[in-house]
Amino acid sequence: MTLAYDGSGIDGSAYIAVVDLAHRTPGWLDTAISVWSTYGLALFAVLMLTGWWHARRRGPEAAVQALAAPVLVLLAFGVNDALKQVVREDRPCQTLHRAVLETCPAPGDWSFPSNHAALAAAAAAALWFVSARLGAVATIAALAMGASRVWVGAHYPHDVAAGLVIGALVTLALGAALHHNPHALARRLAATRLRPLLTVARVPNRA
């Protein structure tokens, strides 16, 4: 039998307060939050694609930073998920036996730290290197994603907080290293078949 950590002693009462509040709110609000919790990560993919699309016009170095964003997010996810396998905290809906909006995951689908929160925070951090405007939008969306995971009953607040911190810190550390010297990578990629991803295709003038 797999031993699991019980995180309810940290902020189980806060979790209960949130999920109980969710049952007293209008159905349309719960539906909107549930949809965001389930599908909201797609927004970050759209923001990263938008960032790359515009970065090409600023030059190969900016495009490299934008292309690196999804890679940084995946690396941050890997770190977060590895920690999840080490801690092995049971989901709060399993430990506290509360009725929640989202179907309670099966045992072994660990809770700490939140992968959704880590992915959202990593995407937001990566986007700050691409565009301050996109980074700001993504940061707000990441906080909303984290809050939604508690609201639907999938995570304790500390799961979400840890996921946000891990996703942001890993991405900021790796992104900063690339941000200080993107030229070498840009030159290397320009010599490969990925070159079209670094610049905007120029249409020849027809005099």
N, C-alpha and C positions, 0 to 999 in steps of 0.2 A: 504493500500500500504506500502511495506517495505521500510524504509528509508535506503539509502546506502551511504557510504562514497566515495567521489571522490578524488582519490589519484593523479590525473594528475598534480596537482600543485607542487608536490614534484620533480618528475623527468620525467614528461610526454614528455619533449623535447628529453631527452636521449632515451626514449622508441621509439619515432617516428624515431629518427636517426637510431636506430638499425633495426627496422622492414623495413624501407625504404632501408637500405643497403642489407637486406636479399633478396629484390626483384631485386637487381642488381648483385647478385652473380650467379655463374654457378648453374644450376639445380641440378647437382649431389651433390654439397655441401649442398644445402638446404635439399635434400632428406636424406643425411647422418645425418644431425643435427636433422631433424624431427624424424627419426627412433630412434636416441639416446634419444631424449626428451621423446618419447613415451615408449620405451622398455628398456632404459638404467638402470632402477632400478633393473632389473633382475641380472645385474652384481654384485651388492652389495650382493644379496642373495648368489650368487656363491662364492664370496669372504668370506662371513661368514661361509659357509659350508666348504670351504677349510681351514679356520682358525680352525674350530672345529676338522676337520679330523687330522690335524697335532698336535693340542694342546693335544689330548689324549695321545700322546707319551711322553709328558712332565709331565704328572701326573694329578690326579683328579682336583686339584686346577686350573690348566691352562684350563682344559676342562670345568669347571664350568664358568670361565670367558668367554669362547667362546660360551657356551650355553646361557649365559646371553645376548649376543649381540643382537639377534633379539627381546628379551624382552625389552631391553633398547630402541631400535629403536621404538617399538610400543608405549612405554610410552612417548617418545619425540614427536611422531606423535600426540598423544592424547592432549598434551599441546599445540602444534602448531595449531591443528584443533579447539581447544576450543577458542583460541585467534582469529582465523579466524571468528568464529561465533559471537564474541563480536564486532570486528571492522567492519565487513561486508562492505568491499571495493569492488566496482564494478570492473569487469575486464577491463583492458585498451582498449581492442578491442571493448567493449561496449560504453565506455565513449568517446574515441577519434575517433571511427568509421574508423579505418584503416583496409585495406586488409592485412590479416596475413596468415602465412603458416598453422597454426593449426586452426581447426574449432572453432569459438568463442563459449565459454561455454554459457549456458543459464543463464539468470538473476537469481540471488540467489546462483550461484556457485561462491563464494567469492574469491577474489584475494590475500588478505594480511592476513598472510604471506604465501609463497609458500610451499605447502605440499611436492612437489617433492624435493625442496631444503632441507627442514627439514629432510626428510627421508634419503637423500643422505648424509647429514652432520652427522646425528646421526649414520648411519652405519659406516662412516669413523672414527668418534670419538670412537665408540665401538671397532673397529678393532685395534686401537692403543694399547688397553689393551691386545690384543691377539697376535699381531705380528706387529713390526715396519714396516716391508716391506709391508704387506697387508694394514696397515694404511696409508702409503705414497701413494700407488696406489689408494686407495679409496678416499683420500683427493683430488688428482688430478681429479679423476672421479666426485667427488661431485661438484667441481668448474665448471667442464665442464657441468654437469647437470644444475646447476644454470644458467649459461650463455645461455644454449640452450633454457631455458624456456622464456627468454626475446626474443631470436632470432625468435622463432616460434610465438611470439606475445601473449603468455598466461599470462605474468606477467610484471609489472614494475620492474626496477632494485631494488627498495627498497623492493619489495615483496620478491625477491630472497635473498637479503642480510639479511633480518630479518629471513627468513626461515633457512638459513645457521647458523646464530648465535644461534637461539633457539634450533635447532636440536643438534648442537655441545655442547652448554652449559648444556642442560638438561642431555645429555648422559654422558658428562664428570663428572658432579656432582654425578650422580648415580653410574657410573662405578668406580669412585675413591673410593667410600664407599665400594663397593664390592671388589675392588682390594686390599685394605688394610687388609681384613680379609675374604678370600674365604674359609677358612678351615672348619668352622662350616657348611656352606651350602654344601660343598663337602661331609662331613660326613653324613649329613642328606639325601642327594640324593643317597649316596652309599647304604643306607639302604632301598631303594625303587627299583621299577622295572626299574628305569632310570640308575641303576648302569652300564649296558653295554655301556652307552653313555660316561662314564667318563674315560674308559681305553681301551687299545687295547687288544683284545682277544688273549690269549697266546695259541699256538698250543703245546700240550704235546709232549715231545720227545719220539720217538719210538726206543728204543735201540735194 
